[in-house]
Amino acid sequence: AAGADGSGLPKRCMDLIAQFQTDYFIAGLAPFGRDLVVLAHIPVYESDLERDAQGRPIGELHFERPELRLITLDNEEYSSDQLTMHGFERYTALDYRLHCVPGESVFFVVSPKDIVLARPCDLNDHIAWLIRQKRFEEALDAAEQNREQLPANFLASIGDEYLRHLMATGQVERAAGMCSKLLGRDATRWEGVVQMFISQGQLALLSEHVPTGSPRLSPESYELLLNDMVLHDPPRLLATLKKWKNLDLYDAQTIIVTVQERLKQSSEHSAQLLEALGKLYIEAEQHEQSLNLYLRMGPGAGDVFALIRQHDLYDCVHNKVLPLMRHDKEQAVQLLVNNTDRIPVDKVVEQLRDERELLHAYLHALFVKDNPQSLPYHKLQPALYAEFNRPALMHFLKTSHNYPLDDALKVCEARQLHEEQVYILSRMGNAKQALTLIMKQLKDVAMAIDFVQSQHDDELWEQLIEWSMANPEFISGLLENIGSHVDPIKLIERIPSNTRIQGLRDRLIKIIGDYNLEMELRQGCNQILKADSVALSRKLLSGHRRGVRVSHRAQCMVCGDSAVEPRDAGTAQLQQPAGLVVFFCGHAYHSQCLIPAVGALNPNLSPARAGTKPTPLRRSHSQSAAAASALAYSQHQRLHHGDVRSAGEPTGARLWCLICNQGGGSTQ
């Protein structure tokens, strides 16, 4: 159309954005966003193989149902729906109309006899279509992603429909696996599913997936599951009981009755059923019955020892020691040894007397633990050790003192246990017989030498040497190992002439080497001893020569005057008078006071006795005290001037104050 301004230009113009051909007649066209809604009228020829010269099909033409299609501008179809129209066989494309309501995506398809309303599918339509197509997992995913747009129970209804479909198609195990996801925490729906699986005879498959926490089903539902497993799947029953331990989900006594009836009817799966019965007894708090059952079943049945400890069943096993030991020897021994206050030792020993190996294991454990209750049974243990644990016998013999030596010796003699015999004979005081056994049976020179050395008996050395003279092999060993215990010269002199001794040269070289080494060690020790003696003497002398502090209040113990006097009247400085004797006890004496008192106290004092510690005198008067001090001074003078000191004794080493009998002192 020409423009209103008379310019001849059109008021509107169009751009060609898409062009394509179709193999059907287009009876209507409408926009759908950036795509197109097409009402397709589809022609069909009776024979599509015959064509005319222009390539068109030859034959009678008729039409299919019309279709409402969604296509892109590139003629790519992504949705198609056939429409049910009355008399569509007789209609042509001109008999249809397609109308739309702009902006609302609502379309009307009109035929001579029908009007069809079409609109885009919503979420409910999409999920319903997926369900009709049996695409349940896609329907569930779509519903979960748009949960807030759907009714409250819509997702649950999809899950129920999916479970029914799986059960109907025989996918029972998959249905059981999907229950947790589909049923969630809805206890009512769970119990409905339990009934569904019962009707299919597949209830046992549900046990691995049924909830035990949140939600928790009724006890009857769990009992239905367990009873079904008792009858049809005992191995799964045992696994389920372990999984449901201590959850208090069911009445254990009800299941116990079912299991007992099942055991009476058939022995099939009896091992699993018996172990399950033991666990049910525990759930029903019938712990002693569970313990008895496990012990009857034998090793590997149940955790017997954990059961005893957890439920304090020690009093129940007093008469079941042997079954316990046969069930698990190591754990039984540990249990019995650690609980001797609950399970007395005498009862255990009484029950194990005929099972010597088990008795040995128990008594050995008691001995290792040093349990005093085992002492009365030490008399049984030498024979048990000799039979079942020879390496530990010697340790027992050396450690214990509660077995008869005669009986132990008989056991060792019967089994020819020579080393043990040697030890027992030495304890019995029969060292000569023990040495004879070493030499004749063990023929161990080193052992014989060690044994003789430990006995500290010269007669044994003589016996060893005398016996060795008749055995050249023993002489060789004796020369090699005797060391410094016996003078090698005396041993060599006693060797008979013309005796052939293997390795004699090497033995003699070793003896000489050992002797030289011993001499060097002695010389070294003497040098060390001398050096230490000199050092200690010097230290002692230095101590005796050190100064002694005297208080200005100190008095002479003879005259009673002040021991120290001022230098002059005008000064406070003190001076020490000549001839002052001060002992380490703190007593001081004027030398001029001590000299006259010596003869008065003991005129017969001899120099020979001056070096001995004087006997303290009784002091009842000041004169006796003065005399005692004089005697001390007299002894000090003799020592100081060397007239009674022994050679090498340091000056002033033996000074004694007779008032307090305290040694040591200093003179000025």
C-alpha positions in Angstrom: 0.0 0.0 0.0 1.2 3.4 -0.8 2.2 5.8 2.0 -0.2 8.4 3.2 2.2 11.2 2.2 1.8 10.2 -1.5 5.5 9.2 -1.7 4.5 5.7 -3.0 6.4 3.9 -0.3 4.6 1.1 1.6 3.5 1.6 5.2 4.8 -1.8 6.3 7.5 -4.1 5.0 8.4 -7.8 5.7 11.6 -9.7 5.9 11.8 -13.3 4.8 13.4 -15.1 7.8 12.5 -18.8 7.1 11.4 -20.9 4.1 10.8 -24.6 4.1 8.6 -27.3 2.5 6.5 -29.9 4.2 5.2 -33.4 3.1 1.7 -32.6 4.5 -0.9 -29.9 3.9 -0.9 -27.0 6.3 -4.4 -26.5 7.5 -3.5 -23.7 10.0 -0.6 -21.8 11.3 -0.1 -19.8 14.6 2.9 -18.4 16.5 4.2 -20.1 19.7 7.0 -17.9 21.0 9.8 -18.0 18.5 8.4 -21.3 17.1 5.3 -22.2 15.1 2.1 -24.2 15.8 1.1 -26.1 12.6 -2.2 -27.9 12.0 -1.0 -30.7 9.7 -3.4 -32.5 7.3 -1.6 -35.6 6.2 -2.4 -37.3 2.9 -1.8 -41.1 2.4 -1.9 -42.9 -1.0 -2.8 -46.6 -1.3 0.4 -47.3 -3.2 3.3 -45.1 -2.4 5.6 -47.0 -4.7 3.9 -46.1 -8.0 4.6 -42.6 -9.3 3.8 -40.6 -12.5 6.2 -38.9 -14.8 6.4 -35.9 -12.5 7.3 -38.2 -9.5 3.9 -37.9 -7.8 2.3 -40.9 -6.2 -0.4 -42.7 -8.2 -3.4 -44.2 -6.4 -6.5 -43.3 -4.4 -5.8 -40.6 -1.8 -7.2 -40.5 1.8 -6.1 -38.6 4.9 -4.9 -39.5 8.4 -6.0 -37.8 11.6 -4.9 -34.2 11.8 -2.0 -33.4 14.0 -1.1 -30.4 16.0 2.7 -30.0 15.6 5.3 -27.7 17.1 8.2 -26.9 14.8 11.1 -24.5 14.8 11.8 -22.0 12.0 14.2 -24.6 10.6 11.4 -27.1 10.2 12.5 -29.2 13.1 9.6 -30.9 14.8 9.8 -31.4 18.6 6.2 -32.2 19.5 3.2 -33.8 17.8 -0.3 -34.7 19.0 -2.9 -36.5 16.9 -6.4 -35.0 17.2 -9.5 -37.1 17.3 -12.0 -35.4 14.8 -15.3 -36.9 13.6 -15.3 -37.6 9.9 -11.6 -36.7 9.4 -11.5 -39.3 6.6 -13.6 -37.1 4.4 -12.2 -33.7 5.3 -9.7 -31.8 3.3 -7.3 -29.1 4.5 -9.9 -26.4 3.7 -12.3 -27.9 6.3 -10.0 -27.1 9.2 -9.3 -23.8 10.9 -6.6 -22.9 13.5 -7.2 -19.9 15.8 -5.2 -18.5 18.7 -5.7 -16.1 21.6 -2.7 -13.8 21.4 -0.5 -13.6 24.5 -2.2 -16.6 26.3 -0.9 -19.5 24.2 -4.5 -20.9 23.8 -5.4 -22.4 20.5 -8.7 -23.6 18.9 -8.8 -26.2 16.2 -12.2 -26.0 14.3 -13.6 -28.7 12.0 -17.1 -29.0 10.6 -18.2 -31.1 13.6 -15.6 -30.5 16.4 -13.8 -27.7 18.2 -10.6 -28.7 20.1 -9.0 -26.5 22.7 -5.2 -26.8 22.9 -2.8 -25.2 25.4 0.8 -26.0 26.5 1.2 -28.9 29.0 1.8 -27.9 32.7 3.9 -29.9 35.3 0.9 -32.1 36.3 0.3 -33.0 32.7 4.0 -33.8 32.1 4.2 -36.0 35.1 1.0 -37.8 34.3 2.2 -38.4 30.8 5.5 -39.8 32.1 3.6 -42.2 34.4 1.4 -43.3 31.5 4.6 -44.0 29.6 5.9 -46.1 32.6 8.8 -43.7 33.0 8.5 -43.5 36.8 12.0 -42.5 37.7 11.7 -39.4 35.4 8.3 -38.6 36.9 9.9 -38.8 40.5 12.8 -36.6 39.5 10.4 -34.0 38.0 8.2 -34.1 41.0 11.1 -33.8 43.5 12.5 -30.8 41.6 9.1 -29.0 41.7 7.8 -30.3 45.0 6.4 -26.9 46.0 4.3 -26.7 42.9 2.5 -30.0 43.5 -0.1 -31.2 45.9 1.0 -32.5 49.3 0.5 -36.2 48.5 1.4 -36.1 44.8 4.9 -37.4 45.3 3.8 -40.2 47.6 1.2 -41.3 45.0 3.9 -41.5 42.4 6.0 -43.7 44.7 3.1 -46.0 45.5 2.4 -46.4 41.8 6.0 -47.1 41.0 6.2 -49.8 43.8 3.1 -51.5 42.5 4.5 -51.4 39.0 7.8 -53.0 40.1 6.0 -55.7 42.1 3.7 -56.4 39.2 6.6 -56.8 36.8 8.5 -59.2 39.2 11.2 -56.6 40.1 10.8 -57.4 43.8 14.4 -56.9 44.9 14.5 -53.5 43.1 11.2 -52.6 44.8 12.7 -53.4 48.2 15.7 -51.2 47.4 13.6 -48.3 46.4 11.4 -48.3 49.5 13.7 -46.1 51.6 13.6 -43.4 48.9 9.9 -43.7 48.0 8.4 -44.2 51.5 10.7 -41.9 53.5 9.5 -41.6 57.2 5.9 -42.5 56.6 5.3 -45.4 59.0 1.8 -46.1 57.7 3.0 -46.5 54.1 5.9 -48.7 55.3 3.5 -51.0 57.1 1.4 -51.2 53.9 4.4 -52.2 51.9 5.2 -54.9 54.5 1.7 -56.4 53.7 2.4 -56.0 50.0 5.7 -58.0 50.3 3.9 -60.7 52.4 1.4 -61.2 49.7 4.2 -61.7 47.2 6.0 -64.1 49.6 9.1 -61.9 49.4 9.1 -60.4 52.9 12.7 -61.4 53.7 14.0 -59.0 51.0 12.6 -56.1 52.8 14.5 -56.7 56.1 17.6 -54.9 54.9 15.7 -51.8 54.1 13.0 -51.5 56.7 13.6 -48.6 59.1 14.6 -49.1 62.7 14.9 -45.6 64.0 12.8 -42.9 62.4 10.2 -44.0 61.6 9.8 -47.0 63.9 7.2 -49.5 62.8 4.9 -51.4 65.1 6.5 -54.5 66.9 4.1 -56.7 64.9 5.7 -55.6 61.6 9.2 -56.5 62.8 8.0 -59.8 64.1 6.3 -60.6 60.8 9.7 -60.0 59.1 11.6 -62.1 61.6 9.1 -65.0 61.6 9.2 -65.1 57.8 13.0 -65.3 57.8 12.9 -68.1 60.4 10.8 -70.1 58.0 12.4 -69.2 54.7 15.8 -67.6 55.2 17.6 -68.5 58.4 21.0 -67.0 57.3 19.3 -63.6 56.7 17.6 -64.0 60.1 21.0 -64.2 61.8 22.4 -61.2 60.0 19.2 -59.2 60.8 19.4 -60.0 64.5 23.0 -58.8 64.6 21.9 -55.6 62.9 18.9 -55.0 65.2 20.8 -55.8 68.4 19.7 -53.8 71.5 17.1 -51.8 69.5 14.1 -53.2 71.3 12.0 -53.5 68.1 10.2 -56.7 68.8 9.1 -59.2 71.4 12.0 -61.7 71.5 10.1 -64.4 73.2 7.7 -64.6 70.3 10.5 -65.2 67.9 12.1 -67.7 70.3 9.0 -69.9 70.1 9.0 -69.8 66.3 12.7 -70.8 66.2 12.2 -73.6 68.6 9.3 -75.0 66.6 11.3 -74.7 63.4 14.2 -76.7 65.0 11.8 -79.4 66.0 10.5 -79.7 62.5 13.7 -79.8 60.5 17.5 -79.9 61.1 18.2 -77.8 58.0 20.0 -74.6 58.8 20.2 -75.7 62.4 23.6 -74.0 63.0 22.2 -70.6 61.9 19.0 -71.1 63.8 20.8 -72.1 67.0 23.1 -69.1 66.9 20.1 -66.9 66.2 18.3 -68.5 69.2 21.3 -67.6 71.4 21.0 -63.9 70.3 17.3 -64.0 71.0 17.9 -65.3 74.5 20.2 -62.3 75.0 17.5 -59.9 73.7 15.0 -61.6 76.1 17.6 -61.2 79.0 17.8 -65.0 79.4 21.6 -64.8 79.5 22.3 -68.1 81.2 20.3 -70.0 78.6 22.2 -68.2 75.9 25.5 -69.2 77.5 24.5 -72.8 77.9 23.4 -72.9 74.2 26.7 -71.4 72.9 28.7 -73.9 75.0 26.7 -76.8 73.7 27.3 -75.6 70.1 31.1 -75.6 70.6 34.0 -73.4 69.4 33.1 -70.4 67.3 29.5 -70.1 68.5 28.7 -66.7 69.9 31.0 -64.4 71.9 30.8 -66.5 75.1 33.4 -64.6 77.1 32.1 -61.1 76.3 28.7 -62.5 77.3 30.1 -63.6 80.7 31.9 -60.3 81.3 29.0 -58.0 80.2 26.3 -59.8 82.2 28.4 -61.0 85.2 27.8 -64.7 84.6 30.9 -65.8 86.6 28.8 -67.7 89.1 27.2 -69.6 86.2 30.5 -71.1 85.0 31.7 -72.7 88.2 30.8 -76.1 86.8 31.4 -75.3 83.2 35.2 -74.9 83.2 35.9 -77.8 80.7 33.3 -76.6 78.1 34.8 -73.1 78.4 38.3 -74.4 77.8 37.2 -76.4 74.8 35.4 -73.4 73.4 38.5 -71.2 73.4 41.4 -72.2 75.5 43.3 -68.9 75.5 40.3 -66.7 76.4 39.1 -69.2 79.0 42.5 -69.2 80.7 42.5 -65.5 80.8 39.0 -65.3 82.2 39.7 -67.9 84.9 43.0 -66.5 85.9 41.7 -62.9 86.2 38.7 -63.9 88.3 40.0 -66.3 90.8 38.0 -64.5 93.5 34.8 -65.5 91.6 35.9 -68.8 90.2 38.0 -70.6 92.8 41.2 -72.3 91.7 40.4 -75.6 93.5 37.2 -76.0 91.5 39.0 -75.3 88.2 41.8 -77.8 89.0 39.3 -80.5 90.0 37.4 -80.2 86.7 40.6 -80.2 84.6 42.5 -83.1 86.3 41.8 -85.5 83.4 42.7 -82.9 80.8 46.4 -82.5 81.5 47.2 -80.1 78.7 44.3 -77.8 79.7 45.4 -78.1 83.3 48.9 -77.1 82.4 47.7 -74.1 80.5 45.7 -72.9 83.5 48.4 -73.5 86.1 51.1 -72.0 83.9 49.0 -68.8 83.6 48.5 -68.7 87.4 52.3 -69.2 87.9 53.1 -66.4 85.4 50.7 -64.0 87.2 52.3 -65.1 90.6 48.9 -65.9 92.1 49.4 -67.2 95.6 46.4 -69.5 95.2 48.4 -71.6 92.8 51.1 -72.5 95.4 49.5 -75.8 96.5 49.5 -77.0 92.9 53.1 -76.3 92.1 53.8 -79.9 93.0 51.8 -80.9 89.8 53.6 -78.6 87.5 57.1 -80.2 87.0 55.5 -83.2 85.3 53.2 -80.9 83.3 56.0 -78.6 82.1 58.1 -81.7 81.2 55.3 -83.0 79.1 53.9 -79.9 77.4 56.3 -77.0 77.8 59.9 -78.3 78.3 61.6 -74.8 77.6 59.7 -73.3 80.5 60.5 -76.0 83.0 63.9 -74.7 84.1 62.4 -71.2 84.8 59.7 -72.8 86.9 62.3 -74.9 88.9 64.4 -71.8 89.6 61.5 -69.6 90.5 59.3 -71.8 92.6 60.1 -73.2 96.0 56.8 -75.0 96.5 57.4 -78.4 94.8 59.0 -81.5 96.2 62.6 -81.8 94.9 62.5 -85.6 95.0 59.4 -85.8 92.8 60.7 -83.2 90.4 64.0 -85.2 90.2 62.1 -88.4 89.4 60.2 -86.6 86.6 63.4 -85.3 85.1 65.2 -88.6 85.3 62.3 -90.4 83.6 62.4 -88.0 80.7 66.3 -87.7 80.8 66.2 -83.9 81.3 69.8 -83.6 82.4 70.1 -79.9 82.8 67.1 -79.8 85.0 68.5 -82.7 87.0 71.7 -80.8 87.6 69.8 -77.9 89.0 67.7 -80.0 91.3 70.7 -82.0 92.6 72.5 -78.7 93.3 69.5 -77.5 95.3 69.4 -80.8 97.2 73.1 -80.3 98.1 74.3 -83.2 96.0 76.8 -81.1 94.0 79.2 -84.1 93.3 76.4 -86.1 91.6 75.3 -83.0 89.7 78.9 -82.5 88.5 79.2 -86.1 87.5 76.0 -85.7 85.5 77.4 -82.7 83.7 80.6 -84.5 82.8 79.2 -87.9 81.8 75.9 -86.9 80.2 76.1 -83.4 79.1 79.9 -83.4 78.5 79.9 -79.6 78.7 83.2 -78.3 80.0 82.1 -74.7 80.2 78.9 -75.7 82.1 81.0 -77.8 84.5 83.4 -75.0 85.2 80.5 -72.5 85.8 78.8 -75.0 88.1 82.0 -75.7 90.2 82.7 -72.0 90.4 79.1 -71.3 91.7 79.5 -73.9 94.4 82.8 -72.5 95.9 84.0 -76.0 96.8 87.6 -77.0 96.2 86.8 -80.6 96.3 84.6 -80.1 93.2 87.6 -78.6 91.4 89.6 -81.6 92.3 86.9 -83.9 91.1 86.6 -82.0 87.8 90.3 -82.1 87.2 90.7 -85.7 88.2 87.9 -86.8 85.9 89.3 -84.7 83.1 92.7 -86.4 83.2 91.1 -89.6 81.8 89.3 -87.7 79.0 91.6 -85.9 76.5 88.7 -84.1 75.0 87.7 -82.8 78.4 91.3 -81.7 79.1 91.3 -79.6 76.0 88.0 -77.9 77.0 89.3 -77.4 80.5 92.4 -75.7 79.3 90.4 -73.4 77.2 87.8 -72.4 79.7 89.3 -72.7 83.2 90.7 -69.2 83.1 91.8 -67.9 86.4 89.8 -70.3 88.5 92.7 -72.8 88.9 96.4 -72.4 88.5 97.1 -73.5 84.9 100.6 -74.8 85.9 99.1 -77.2 88.4 96.6 -78.4 85.8 99.3 -78.9 83.1 101.6 -80.8 85.5 98.8 -83.3 86.2 98.3 -84.2 82.5 99.6 -87.7 81.9 102.5 -88.1 79.6 102.0 -89.1 76.0 98.4 -87.7 76.2 97.3 -86.5 72.8 95.3 -83.2 73.3 93.7 -81.7 70.3 94.6 -78.0 69.9 97.0 -78.0 72.8 99.2 -75.2 71.3 96.2 -72.9 70.9 95.1 -73.7 74.4 98.5 -72.9 75.9 98.7 -69.6 74.0 95.3 -68.7 75.3 96.3 -69.5 78.9 99.4 -67.4 78.6 97.4 -64.6 77.1 94.8 -64.8 79.8 97.5 -64.7 82.5 99.2 -61.6 80.9 95.9 -59.9 80.7 95.1 -60.7 84.4 98.6 -59.3 85.4 97.9 -56.1 83.5 94.5 -55.7 85.1 96.0 -56.2 88.5 98.7 -53.6 87.9 96.2 -51.2 86.6 93.9 -51.7 89.6 96.9 -51.2 92.0 97.8 -48.0 90.3 94.3 -46.7 90.5 94.1 -47.7 94.2 97.3 -45.9 95.0 96.2 -42.8 93.2 92.9 -42.8 95.0 94.6 -43.4 98.4 97.0 -40.4 97.8 94.2 -38.2 96.7 92.0 -39.1 99.7 94.9 -38.7 102.2 95.6 -35.3 100.9 92.0 -34.4 101.2 91.9 -35.7 104.8 95.1 -33.8 105.7 93.8 -30.6 104.2 90.6 -31.0 106.2 92.5 -31.4 109.5 94.7 -28.4 108.7 91.9 -26.0 108.1 91.2 -23.1 110.4 88.7 -23.4 113.3 86.4 -20.5 114.2 86.6 -19.7 118.0 84.0 -17.4 119.6 85.1 -14.6 121.9 83.0 -16.3 124.6 84.9 -19.6 124.3 86.6 -20.7 127.6 89.4 -23.1 128.3 87.9 -26.4 129.4 90.6 -26.8 132.1 91.0 -23.4 133.8 87.7 -21.8 132.8 89.3 -18.6 131.6 88.6 -17.0 128.3 90.3 -18.9 125.4 90.9 -15.6 123.5 92.0 -12.3 124.9 91.9 -8.7 123.6 95.1 -7.4 122.0 95.1 -4.3 124.2 92.7 -2.6 126.5 91.8 0.1 123.9 90.7 -2.2 121.1 87.9 -4.7 120.5 90.1 -6.9 118.3 90.8 -10.4 119.7 94.0 -12.3 119.6 94.7 -16.0 119.9 97.0 -17.0 122.7 99.9 -19.3 121.9 99.4 -23.0 122.5 95.7 -23.0 122.1 94.2 -26.5 121.2 90.7 -26.5 119.5 88.9 -29.8 118.7 86.3 -30.2 116.0 83.6 -30.6 118.7 84.3 -26.9 119.6 86.1 -27.5 122.9 89.2 -25.3 123.4 92.2 -25.8 125.8 95.2 -23.7 126.8 98.3 -25.7 126.2 99.8 -24.5 129.5 96.7 -25.9 131.2 96.9 -29.3 129.6 100.6 -30.0 130.4 100.4 -30.2 134.2 97.2 -32.2 134.0 98.7 -35.1 132.1 100.7 -36.5 134.9 97.9 -35.9 137.4 95.4 -37.9 135.5 97.4 -40.9 134.2 101.1 -40.9 135.0 101.4 -44.4 133.4 100.2 -43.3 129.9 102.4 -45.0 127.5 103.2 -44.0 123.9 102.1 -47.4 122.7 98.5 -46.6 123.7 98.5 -43.0 122.5 97.3 -43.9 119.1 94.1 -45.7 120.3 90.8 -44.0 120.9 90.7 -43.1 124.6 87.9 -44.2 126.9 85.7 -41.3 127.9 85.9 -40.4 131.6 83.0 -39.6 133.9 82.8 -35.9 134.7 81.3 -35.2 138.1 83.7 -32.3 138.9 85.6 -29.7 137.0 88.8 -31.4 138.1 88.0 -34.7 136.3 87.0 -32.7 133.2 90.3 -30.9 133.3 92.2 -34.2 133.8 90.3 -35.7 130.8 91.2 -32.8 128.7 94.8 -33.2 129.8 94.8 -36.8 128.7 93.4 -35.7 125.3 96.1 -33.1 125.0 98.8 -35.6 126.0 97.6 -38.0 123.2 97.5 -35.1 120.8 101.2 -34.1 121.6 102.4 -37.7 121.1 100.7 -37.9 117.7 101.7 -34.4 116.7 105.4 -35.1 117.4 105.3 -38.5 115.7 106.4 -40.7 118.6 103.3 -43.0 118.3 102.1 -42.5 114.8 102.2 -45.3 112.3 104.2 -44.9 109.1 102.5 -42.7 106.5 99.8 -41.5 108.9 99.1 -37.8 108.5 99.8 -35.3 111.4 96.9 -34.9 113.8 94.9 -37.7 112.3 93.9 -39.1 115.7 92.9 -36.4 118.2 90.2 -37.1 120.7 88.4 -34.8 123.0 87.6 -36.8 126.1 84.8 -34.6 127.2 82.6 -35.4 124.3 84.7 -38.2 122.7 84.8 -36.3 119.4 87.8 -36.9 117.1 89.8 -34.5 115.1 91.2 -31.1 116.1 93.5 -28.3 115.3 96.5 -26.9 117.2 98.1 -23.5 117.1 
